[in-house]
């Protein structure tokens, strides 16, 4: 009977001592909390970068259309300078991931919008000047359905700029896949009725 009493007393003391023992408690809490803290930290960094780049993509589109709309005529050298200045906005992020294009659209008397000319531009990794490329839009393409109805003013011209960026997470711990970011901007030619590019159109 005495042995049972001693065992019961020792068991109670062991449980009491175990509950009172605070050694390594901070380390245990730290081990539990660290994964959550890391997820929150990297998630904040990744989302902040994505938002910053998305804003820069919008600025690229607006700058490209703004520069083009202020021109009276365009040659390849002018277009290259416009792409270089616009895409450089993405710095300090990777400019080689930016794809941009500029197009002039004519809206005829029936409010049908047609591409007159279009050009694309990119900046290669390590390059300081943009490289001109063939645009996905072709002269003669009908784009009426893609333009807001408020901009479909008969017998007018529009400058359409488009910019896109594929955001690749640096860590990839929170955001697993790439995120496509894009924006576009419409402006009217400011100093002339239309802006000829390499002589197209020959007259407005």
N, C-alpha and C positions, 0 to 999 in steps of 0.2 A: 504494500500500500504506500509505504514511504517512497519507494522507487517511482511509482506513478505520480505522486505529488511533486517529487523533484523534477521529473520529466516535464510535467505541466508548467511548473514554475520556470524552468530553463527555456521552454518553448516561448512563453510569454515574454521573457526578457530578451530572447533572440529577435522576436518580432519587433519589440519596442526599440531595440538597438538598431535594427535594420531601417525602421522608419525614421529614426533620428539621425541616421548617418547621411550627411550632406556631401560627402566626398564624391568628386567626379560628376556632381549634378550639373554644373555649368557646361562641362564637356558634352554631356548627354543632350542637353538642351540645344547646344550649338550644332551638334551633329544632326539633330532633327530639323532645325530651322534653316541651316545653310542651303540645302537644295531649293527651298522655296525662295530664299533671298536671291540666289543666283538666277533663277528663272525670272523673277521680277526685274532684276538688274539688266540682264541681257535683253529681255523683252522690251524694256524701256528704251535701251540704246537702239535696238533694231527699228522699233516703231518711230522713234524720233528721227532717225536717219531717213526712213522711208518718207515721212512727212516733209522733211527738208528737201529731199530730191524731187518729190511731187510738186512742191512749190517752185522749184527751179525749172522744172519742165514747163510749167505754165509761163514762167517768165521768158523762157527760150522761144516759145511759140509766139508770144506777144511781141517780143523784140524783133523777131524775124519778119513778121508781117508789118510792123511799124517802120523798120528800116526800108523795106521794099516799097511800101506805099508812099514814102517820101521821095522816091527816085522819079526821074522823068524818062529815063531809059536805062536798060541794063545790058551789060556784057558779062562774059564768064568771070572776068576779074572782079567785077562789082558783086556778082553773086557769091563768089568765093569769100570775099571780105565780109559779106553779110552773114554767111554761115559761120565763119570763124568767130566773129564777134558774138553771135547769138549762142552758139554751142559752148563758148568759153564760160558762160554764166554757170555751168554745172560745176565748175571747180569749187572745192578741192576733190570732188568725186570724179570718177573715171569718165572722161569725155568720149572715149571710144565706144561707150555703150549707148550714146545718144544717136538717134536716127531722126532726121528732120527733112522736111520738104516744103517748098513754096510753089504756089500755083496761082495763075490769074484765070478768073472765071468771068465769062460774059453772059449776061442775062438778056435774052432777046425780047422782042416786043410781046411775045406770048408767055413771058416769065419762065422760059426754059433755060436752065443754067448749063453751060458747056465749058469745059476746060480749054483754054487757048494755048497755054504753055505750062510746063511744070518741071521742076528740077529738085533733086535731092542732094543732101550734103552730109558728110560725116567727117570726123577727125580721127585719124588713125592713132593708135597707142604711141605716145612719144612725139607726135607731130605737133607743130604749132600753127599750121594752116589747114583749113578744111579741104577736103577732096570732093569735087562734084561727081554726082552719080546719076544714073537714070532713075527717074521717079516712078512709083507704082501707078501714078495717074498719067494718062496719055492725052494728048491733044485730041479733042473731039469727044471725049467721054462726057456723058450726060450725068450731072450730079445734082439735079433739081431736088430730089428727095432727101439729100443730105444737108441741104441748106435751110436754116430757119425761114419760115414764110415771110417774116417781117423784113428780111434782107432781099427778097426776090422782087426788086424794083426793076421794071422793064427798061431795057436799053441802058443798063449800067454795068459797071465792072466791079469785081471783088478780088481782093488779094487774100488767099487762104494759106495759112501756114500751119503745119502739123509737126509735132515733136513727140517722141516716145523714148522711153528708157526702161530697160529691164533691170529692176532692182534685185540684186543678189545678196541675201543676208551674209554679213561678215562671219558670224559665228555659226549660224544655221541650227542653233540649239532650240530656239523658240519658233522661228519661222523656217520651216523646212524647205519651201520651194521659192522660186523666183516670183516676183510680183511685177506684172507689166503696168507701167505708168505712162499716161499719154494725155495730151491736151491739144487744142487747136484754137486758132484765132482768125477772125475776119476783120479786114479793114478796107476802106475805100481809098483808091488813089487820091492823093492830096493835091498835087500840083498839076496834074494832067488828067485827062479823061481816062486813059489807060496807060499802063507801063509796058512798052515793048521790050521784049527780051530777044536779043540777037535778031532784031528786025521783025519779030512776030508779036502782034499783028503789024502789018505795014502801015495801017491807018486805023484810027479809032472812030 
